[in-house]
C-alpha cells in the first residue's frame, strides 16, 4: 500500500500514518499484522483445529494441535501484510527460495545443535546436571514415539515464532531503524512472549533475549528465516527428545532417561531447563564473541543487500 505522492499525503495531515517513502509507518504496519493474526487465529480455531483434531483422532495419544493452529494464523497474517500492505514478495521477510537451500539450513541447524550440546556437556562436567535412568519405557520404539511427539509440537512452534520475530516484525523494524534496531527490538519481544511460561524470572527471560540475538544473527548472516527456524528447533528438540529436559519451563515426556538439574539453579537453569542457567548464557555469549571476531564489521556484504540491488527486486519498488 503506497501513497503515490507522499509529500502531499504528509501535507494533508497523514504524517502520523505515512513515511517519506510513501508507505505506512511501522506502528500501523505492525497493527495491521496483529489484527490479521487475531482474525486468522479465530478462523483457524473454528475451521482448522476441528479438521486436525479429526485427522489425528485415531491415534492412541493424539498430538497437541495448538502450535499448528498458531502457524496457520501467522502464515495468514503474513499473506495479508505482504500482499495488501507492503506489496512485497516472501523474499521481503527472508522466506525466498534460496532461504531453503541446504547450505543455509545447515548453517542454522549446526549452531543450534552444537550450542545446546555444549550447554548440556558443560552442566554435566560441572555437576550442574546429571542423567537419571527411567526404568519404564526404555525401548527404541518408546523413545521414537516420544521424539516424534516432541517434533510434532516443537517444529511448528519454532517456525511460527521465527516467522513473527525474525520474519515480518524484523522487516518492519529494519525498515524503520536498521538492522541493529531489528536485532535488539525483536530479541526483546521474543523474550517478552515467554513471560507466561512456568517459572519465568529475570534471569531466564534475559537468556531468552540473548538466544533471540543469536537467532537474529543467524537470520541476518544467512538471509534465511528457515535457517533461524532450524537453529531454534535443533536447540529445543535436543533438550526435549534427547536430554528429556524441560524446554523454557515446559516439561516433556521422558523415556529411558532424563536430565535432572542440580544446584545451584542459577547455573543449571533449575525447573526452566538447561537453557535457563548461566551455563547457557556463557555458551551463547562465547558464540556471539566468536562470531564478532570471525566477522568484523564491514568484512563482507550481506546476502540480502546484494539481492536487494538486483534488477528484479529493484523493479518491484524496493
C-alpha positions as CSV (number, residue, x, y, z in Angstrom):
1,X,0.0,0.0,0.0
2,X,1.9,3.1,-1.3
3,X,0.9,6.7,-1.4
4,X,1.7,8.0,-4.9
5,X,2.6,11.4,-3.6
6,X,4.0,11.0,0.0
7,X,4.8,14.7,0.3
8,X,1.2,15.6,-0.5
9,X,0.0,13.0,2.0
10,X,2.2,14.5,4.7
11,X,0.9,18.0,3.9
12,X,-2.6,16.6,4.1
13,X,-2.2,15.6,7.7
14,X,-1.2,11.9,7.2
15,X,2.3,12.4,8.7
16,X,1.5,10.0,11.5
17,X,0.5,7.3,9.1
18,X,2.7,7.8,6.0
19,X,6.5,7.8,6.0
20,X,8.6,9.7,3.5
21,X,8.8,6.6,1.3
22,X,5.0,6.7,0.8
23,X,4.4,3.6,2.9
24,X,2.6,3.1,6.2
25,X,4.7,3.8,9.2
26,X,6.0,0.9,11.3
27,X,3.3,1.1,14.2
28,X,0.5,0.8,11.7
29,X,2.1,-2.0,9.7
30,X,2.5,-3.9,13.0
31,X,-1.1,-3.1,14.0
32,X,-2.4,-4.5,10.7
33,X,-0.3,-7.6,11.2
34,X,-1.6,-8.1,14.7
35,X,-5.2,-7.6,13.6
36,X,-4.8,-10.0,10.7
37,X,-3.2,-12.6,13.1
38,X,-6.1,-12.2,15.6
39,X,-8.7,-12.7,12.9
40,X,-6.8,-15.6,11.4
41,X,-6.5,-17.2,14.8
42,X,-10.3,-17.2,15.3
43,X,-10.8,-18.7,11.9
44,X,-8.1,-21.3,12.4
45,X,-9.6,-22.4,15.7
46,X,-13.0,-22.6,14.2
47,X,-12.1,-24.4,11.0
48,X,-8.6,-25.8,11.0
49,X,-8.5,-27.2,14.6
50,X,-11.6,-29.4,14.1
51,X,-10.1,-30.8,10.9
52,X,-6.7,-31.6,12.5
53,X,-8.4,-33.0,15.6
54,X,-10.5,-35.4,13.4
55,X,-7.4,-36.4,11.3
56,X,-5.5,-37.3,14.5
57,X,-8.3,-38.8,16.5
58,X,-7.3,-42.4,15.5
59,X,-4.0,-42.1,17.3
60,X,-3.6,-43.7,20.7
61,X,-2.1,-40.5,22.1
62,X,-3.4,-37.6,19.9
63,X,-0.7,-34.9,19.5
64,X,-1.0,-31.3,20.6
65,X,-2.5,-29.1,17.9
66,X,-2.1,-25.6,19.3
67,X,1.3,-24.9,17.5
68,X,-0.2,-25.9,14.2
69,X,-3.1,-23.6,14.6
70,X,-0.8,-20.8,15.5
71,X,1.4,-21.5,12.5
72,X,-1.6,-21.3,10.1
73,X,-2.7,-18.0,11.7
74,X,0.8,-16.5,11.4
75,X,1.2,-17.5,7.8
76,X,-2.2,-16.0,7.0
77,X,-1.2,-12.7,8.8
78,X,2.0,-12.6,6.6
79,X,-0.1,-13.1,3.5
80,X,-2.3,-10.1,4.4
81,X,0.6,-7.9,5.4
82,X,2.9,-8.7,2.5
83,X,0.2,-8.7,-0.2
84,X,-2.0,-5.9,0.8
85,X,0.1,-3.6,3.0
86,X,3.8,-3.9,2.0
87,X,3.1,-5.2,-1.6
88,X,6.2,-7.3,-1.4
89,X,7.1,-11.0,-2.1
90,X,8.1,-13.5,0.6
91,X,11.7,-12.7,-0.1
92,X,10.9,-9.4,1.8
93,X,10.9,-11.5,5.0
94,X,13.7,-13.9,4.1
95,X,11.5,-16.8,3.1
96,X,12.6,-16.9,-0.5
97,X,13.8,-20.0,-2.5
98,X,17.4,-19.6,-1.5
99,X,16.5,-19.4,2.1
100,X,15.5,-23.1,1.9
101,X,18.8,-24.2,0.3
102,X,20.7,-26.9,2.1
103,X,23.7,-24.6,2.8
104,X,21.5,-22.1,4.6
105,X,19.6,-24.7,6.5
106,X,22.8,-26.4,7.8
107,X,24.2,-23.0,8.8
108,X,21.2,-22.8,11.1
109,X,20.9,-26.4,12.3
110,X,24.5,-27.0,13.3
111,X,25.0,-23.9,15.5
112,X,21.7,-24.6,17.3
113,X,22.5,-28.2,17.9
114,X,26.2,-27.5,18.9
115,X,25.2,-24.7,21.3
116,X,22.7,-26.7,23.3
117,X,25.0,-29.7,23.2
118,X,27.8,-27.6,24.7
119,X,25.5,-26.3,27.4
120,X,24.5,-29.8,28.4
121,X,28.1,-31.0,28.4
122,X,29.2,-28.1,30.5
123,X,26.5,-28.8,33.0
124,X,27.4,-32.5,33.2
125,X,31.1,-31.7,33.7
126,X,30.5,-29.1,36.4
127,X,27.9,-31.1,38.2
128,X,25.1,-28.7,37.2
129,X,23.0,-31.6,35.9
130,X,23.1,-35.4,35.7
131,X,21.3,-38.1,33.8
132,X,18.8,-40.2,35.8
133,X,17.7,-43.5,34.2
134,X,13.9,-44.2,34.0
135,X,13.0,-47.9,34.4
136,X,9.9,-48.0,32.2
137,X,9.6,-47.4,28.5
138,X,13.3,-47.6,27.7
139,X,13.0,-49.3,24.3
140,X,13.7,-47.7,20.9
141,X,10.1,-47.8,19.9
142,X,9.0,-45.9,23.1
143,X,11.8,-43.3,22.6
144,X,10.9,-42.9,18.9
145,X,7.3,-42.2,19.7
146,X,8.3,-39.6,22.3
147,X,10.8,-38.0,19.9
148,X,8.2,-37.7,17.2
149,X,5.6,-36.2,19.5
150,X,8.1,-33.6,20.6
151,X,9.0,-32.9,17.0
152,X,5.3,-32.5,16.1
153,X,4.9,-29.9,18.8
154,X,8.2,-28.1,18.6
155,X,8.6,-27.8,14.8
156,X,5.5,-25.6,14.1
157,X,6.1,-23.7,17.4
158,X,9.6,-22.7,16.4
159,X,8.5,-21.9,12.9
160,X,5.7,-19.5,13.8
161,X,7.9,-17.8,16.4
162,X,10.7,-17.3,13.8
163,X,8.2,-16.1,11.2
164,X,6.9,-13.5,13.6
165,X,10.1,-12.3,15.3
166,X,12.7,-12.9,12.5
167,X,10.2,-12.5,9.7
168,X,7.7,-9.7,9.5
169,X,8.5,-7.8,12.7
170,X,12.2,-8.0,11.8
171,X,11.5,-6.5,8.4
172,X,9.3,-3.7,9.8
173,X,11.9,-2.8,12.5
174,X,14.8,-2.9,10.0
175,X,12.9,-0.7,7.6
176,X,12.3,1.8,10.4
177,X,15.7,1.8,12.1
178,X,18.2,-0.5,10.5
179,X,19.5,-4.0,11.2
180,X,20.6,-3.2,14.8
181,X,17.2,-1.9,15.7
182,X,15.6,-5.1,14.2
183,X,18.1,-7.3,16.2
184,X,17.5,-5.6,19.5
185,X,13.8,-5.0,19.3
186,X,12.8,-8.4,18.1
187,X,15.0,-10.1,20.7
188,X,13.4,-8.2,23.5
189,X,9.9,-9.0,22.1
190,X,11.0,-12.7,21.8
191,X,11.9,-12.7,25.4
192,X,8.6,-11.0,26.4
193,X,6.4,-13.7,24.9
194,X,8.0,-16.2,27.4
195,X,6.8,-14.2,30.4
196,X,3.8,-16.5,31.0
197,X,5.9,-19.7,30.9
198,X,6.1,-21.6,34.2
199,X,9.0,-20.4,36.4
200,X,9.9,-17.4,34.3
201,X,12.1,-14.9,36.0
202,X,14.5,-12.1,35.2
203,X,17.4,-14.4,34.5
204,X,15.6,-16.9,32.3
205,X,14.0,-14.2,30.3
206,X,17.3,-12.4,29.9
207,X,18.8,-15.6,28.5
208,X,15.8,-16.0,26.1
209,X,16.6,-12.4,24.9
210,X,20.2,-13.4,24.3
211,X,19.1,-16.5,22.4
212,X,16.9,-14.2,20.3
213,X,20.0,-12.2,19.5
214,X,21.8,-15.4,18.4
215,X,18.9,-16.4,16.2
216,X,18.8,-12.9,14.8
217,X,22.5,-13.2,13.8
218,X,21.8,-16.5,12.1
219,X,18.9,-14.9,10.2
220,X,21.0,-11.9,9.2
221,X,24.1,-13.9,8.1
222,X,22.1,-16.5,6.1
223,X,19.3,-14.2,5.0
224,X,17.1,-17.1,5.9
225,X,14.3,-17.3,8.4
226,X,14.2,-21.1,7.8
227,X,17.8,-21.3,9.0
228,X,16.9,-19.5,12.2
229,X,13.9,-21.8,12.5
230,X,16.1,-25.0,12.3
231,X,18.6,-23.5,14.8
232,X,15.6,-22.8,17.1
233,X,14.2,-26.3,16.5
234,X,17.5,-28.1,17.0
235,X,18.1,-26.3,20.3
236,X,14.6,-27.2,21.6
237,X,14.3,-30.7,20.2
238,X,17.6,-31.9,21.7
239,X,16.5,-30.7,25.1
240,X,13.1,-32.3,24.8
241,X,13.8,-35.5,22.9
242,X,17.4,-36.3,23.5
243,X,18.1,-35.0,27.0
244,X,14.5,-35.2,28.2
245,X,14.7,-31.9,29.9
246,X,12.2,-29.1,30.3
247,X,12.1,-26.5,27.5
248,X,11.5,-23.0,28.7
249,X,9.8,-24.2,31.8
250,X,7.6,-26.7,30.0
251,X,8.1,-30.4,30.9
252,X,8.3,-33.1,28.2
253,X,8.0,-36.9,28.3
254,X,11.0,-38.9,29.5
255,X,11.6,-42.5,28.5
256,X,14.8,-44.4,29.4
257,X,16.5,-41.4,31.0
258,X,16.1,-37.7,31.8
259,X,18.4,-34.8,32.6
260,X,17.9,-33.6,36.2
261,X,19.1,-30.1,37.1
262,X,21.4,-29.8,40.0
263,X,22.3,-26.9,42.3
264,X,22.7,-24.0,42.1
265,X,19.7,-23.3,39.9
266,X,21.2,-20.0,38.7
267,X,23.9,-22.1,37.0
268,X,21.8,-25.2,35.9
269,X,18.6,-23.5,35.0
270,X,16.6,-25.4,37.5
271,X,13.0,-26.2,36.5
272,X,13.2,-23.9,33.5
273,X,15.7,-26.3,31.8
274,X,19.3,-26.2,30.8
275,X,18.7,-23.1,28.7
276,X,17.8,-21.0,31.8
277,X,21.1,-21.0,33.7
278,X,24.3,-19.0,33.4
279,X,25.9,-22.0,31.7
280,X,23.6,-21.3,28.7
281,X,24.4,-17.6,28.9
282,X,28.1,-18.4,28.9
283,X,27.9,-20.6,25.8
284,X,25.7,-18.2,23.9
285,X,27.9,-15.2,24.9
286,X,31.0,-17.0,23.7
287,X,29.3,-17.9,20.5
288,X,28.5,-14.3,19.8
289,X,32.0,-13.2,20.7
290,X,33.4,-15.8,18.3
291,X,31.1,-14.6,15.6
292,X,32.1,-10.9,16.2
293,X,35.8,-12.0,15.9
294,X,35.3,-14.0,12.8
295,X,33.1,-11.4,11.1
296,X,34.4,-7.9,11.8
297,X,32.0,-5.1,10.9
298,X,32.0,-4.4,7.2
299,X,34.1,-7.5,6.3
300,X,31.6,-8.8,3.7
301,X,28.3,-7.6,2.2
302,X,25.1,-9.3,3.4
303,X,23.3,-11.6,1.0
304,X,20.0,-9.7,1.3
305,X,21.8,-6.4,0.5
306,X,23.2,-7.9,-2.7
307,X,19.8,-9.3,-3.7
308,X,18.0,-6.0,-2.9
309,X,20.2,-4.4,-5.6
310,X,19.2,-6.9,-8.3
311,X,17.0,-5.6,-11.2
312,X,14.2,-8.0,-10.2
313,X,13.9,-6.6,-6.7
314,X,14.6,-3.0,-7.8
315,X,11.8,-3.2,-10.3
316,X,9.4,-4.1,-7.5
317,X,10.0,-0.7,-5.8
318,X,12.2,-2.0,-3.0
